[in-house]
Amino acid sequence: MNALRRHRALSRIWASDPGLRGWFTTVNHTDLGRMFLAVAVFFFVVGGVLAMLIRAQLASPRSAFLGSDHYNQVFTMHGTIMMFLFAIPLFEGLAVYLLPKMLGTRDLAFPRLTAYGFWCYVFGGAMMVFSLLAGVAPDSGWFMYPPLSSTIGAPGINPDFWLIGITFVEISAISAAVEITVTVLRYRAPGMSLSKMPIFAWYALVTAVMILTGFPPLILGSILLELERAFGMPFFQVAAGGDALLWQHLFWLFGHPEVYIIFLPAAGAISTILPVMARTTLMGYGWIVAAAVSLGVLSFGLWVHHMFTTGIPHMGLAFFSAASTLVAVPTAVQIFAWIGTLSKGRPSLHLPMLWLLAFFATFVIGGLTGVMVAIVPFDWQAHDTYFIVAHLHYVLIGGFVFPMLAALYYWMPHFTGRKTYFKLGNTAFWLVFFGFHGTFLLLHWAGLLGMRRRIDTYEAGQGWEAINLIASISGFVMAIGFALVLIDVVINAVVAIRGSRDPWKAGTLEWAMPTPSAPYNFASLPHVTSRDPLYDDPELPVRLARGEGYLGDPGRARRETISVEIASGAPRYITVFPGNTALPMLMSAITGLFFLGMLLKAYWLVPISASGVIACALYWVWSLGGTTREGPLPVGRGPDLLTAAETADPPGWWGSIFLLLANGTFFGSLLFGYVFLWTIAPNWPPPNFAEPGLGIGLTALAGAALTALGTRWRPGAALLFAAPGLVALAVTGVMTLMLVPDPTAHAYDATLWVLIGYGLLHQAVALLMLLFLGARRRAGHVGAHVGGEARIVRLWCDYAVLVSLVVALAVGLPGWLA
């Protein structure tokens, strides 16, 4: 088969549906990556317009441009959109588009999960924008502190849009994180060991794991606050045993890792682009990987520095202050490695390089002011002033937006297949750069003069007038610069002439394909022996087009790629991907009905939509694999390989591992909240707190033993023994709930309801999976007989058992000890 026939055959197999229908049925990562990026840019424009409204309001004292209520909605939505609807989805879009191309594979690990996450993002974001247009946007600040956001401070529907909409959007983030993690670990070009991965893949992996462990505390906080608002469970009301500081702990457990979740993908782009612009290789690859991992770990030990003014004990202040300054070390390692890369190369001042230089100048200032606010006495003075606002924007815009603009201009020839011809981007660069520093450099000064953040107006004579006027003018200059960037991108994408395949002379695999890329990425998969395959073998693109790599023969007429061993990159098995389908969009729409029912208090929609989601999920999984064993199949070179359905570690097992990581973090955050309220909140426990008897404890132990043992026997016995065990655990939970009849009476009672409800939910999931596995076996599906699917079900059953035992211990131990 010649290259042209191979291209046509692969295009028929991998192409999305034609016309408008393809937008809703595509599961191709290239299409979905572009869609993610386009929607994220749209939200950036919306957030930017809101920022200009803020600067117009603060340009002069006692401004009447916006009323207080509208101003609160505008600044809340500005922060919410930029943090949740722009920054993280932009990284997700870039990773979805680039990772398979950089890693030398044909798609992400779970294509339908990517599509489901995208549509959840679109529907959740649309819900937030609708609230803004309807005048009922959240108005308690993007941090949503109770009691400002509880029914005491905000009895309307405004905070519910934030709590429910953000939780809906977080589904997208968790989906993308699972997708990225499994893809980086298992879906790479054969021969690409962990030490040979592109540096961007390392950053994406660290970021994805941080999302899985950093977002669950916020999801928990949002659920608890919505339960308080909708059903009166008093988690954050001091009079009923709650504590508003619990929200701050849960929020900043997410909020500070979020800063590094935003920064690390930008750092990955810098580490990829900088060596190419300097015409050399990256200095200190291993040190940079270690620094990225260190940042990911250290970022989870800093959250309390946002709460230095809330009455933290001196030992805690010292610990978190030291941790907050320590985080500068791995950041400095990366910066010095980048400077070393520049020093050993011959930098070219192309437009991506200008944006990287702007990053260095800006982010270093943001890092230094970050070290300043890590010092407790200074933080006491600067807390909640515009100094913090300026520091935040120096870190986020300097540390994320500027590198992402470098990435935009670096990879734009790959997106469009066209040469960057018009020079409007250079004018845009200088407008953005000077406009940004003219805005936020001055706001440090305003903060030091005492200007409080989140105010909608101020009196004359305080020394802030000239600062705010110049900052507002500079802000509009910056906005004009960003508008010119968008215009420049559109013009170059539509009008510019066709460019070469690799205009930057880079060495990574995304430049080893025609641009714009075909839907299958590679006509045959490469065998990788170094970090820069194109430097070692400039003829690699031609040889791949000829089918000299893996899976170059499309004779089986289905979407195939290769999964590899995690460490070595040795070929492991063939993964068969599903074709185009509208199922992800349908499932996300039904998920949206679940959240809409909660928002509108139409609770009858909740069980209906939940049943619809379960039905879609069962159909989704039922369509995987087949009933015929194919045995080892040829892959073009090397030994023949089995398909994923015929192995004991299918992709679903790895996806479950990382989904349970997020799930376990959620549960750990719930236990943290329980212990925090028990030790800090007043009147804990209440005088009549539940005292489960010995019989309930023994029932829970027996149920856990039956479930754990049953899932380790053959599948028939698993259903026979594990199912009664799960039922016994459920009976334990229901019996305990009967001891706590009113969850609105005290935060202790409400917490028990949530803990036990969490256990019951996972018992139901495990039981459903057991029944589903039995049905798959009767239908003759290969995966159910080989053992891979049984391992997945065992994983979830074991988690349900562990959760049930921990809940029983947490609920029963205080009563038994009393």
Helices and strands as residue ranges (DSSP letters): H 3-14, H 21-25, H 29-58, H 68-80, I 81-87, H 88-103, H 111-133, H 158-186, G 194-196, H 199-231, G 238-240, H 245-277, H 285-298, G 299-301, G 303-310, H 314-326, H 328-344, H 351-374, H 376-382, H 386-396, I 397-401, H 402-416, H 424-448, H 465-494, G 509-511, H 533-536, H 540-545, G 554-556, E 559-564, E 571-577, H 583-599, H 605-622, G 644-646, H 651-680, H 694-710, H 715-737, H 747-779, H 782-786, H 788-817
